[in-house]
């Protein structure tokens, strides 16, 4: 996908100036617009890296989560909880991974209604290779050094706490 031509000005800064003229200063408008644009840029970059593996970033995250589990398997409900996504999204993500041979599903012996997702050997190989590729491109954040990445993480943390992602402390 070719990159669009660069503008000779920052459109978000321009929108901020026009916003100020019309409604007054609202720094959160420029901030949210920047965050949303950054999300678009980063998602496109990481998806381009994992696409050759038949993955999206969401599927990659599910594989990583299974890799981090002690036994290489987790209940579907736990996957949704940890990835903070709706159960339907988990089902779609895991079903795609199953069709690709990267994950297997089986009934959860500890929960009659539940299902376990298990990473396969092929899934482990794919997640290792994709991770090396993502690390090589700094997960799209190569414009920042390690300290700036830590600052970015810290800046976004209170938003995540306020959203109920986890309890501080």
Secondary structure by P-SEA (a helix, b strand, c coil): ccccccccccaaaaaaaaaaacccccaaaaaaaaaaaaaaaaaaaaaaaaccccccaaaaaaaaaaaacccccccaaaaaaaacccaaaaaaaaaaaaaaccbbbbcccccccbbbbbbcaaaaaaaaaaaaaaaaaccccccccaaaaaaaaaaaaaaaaaacccccc
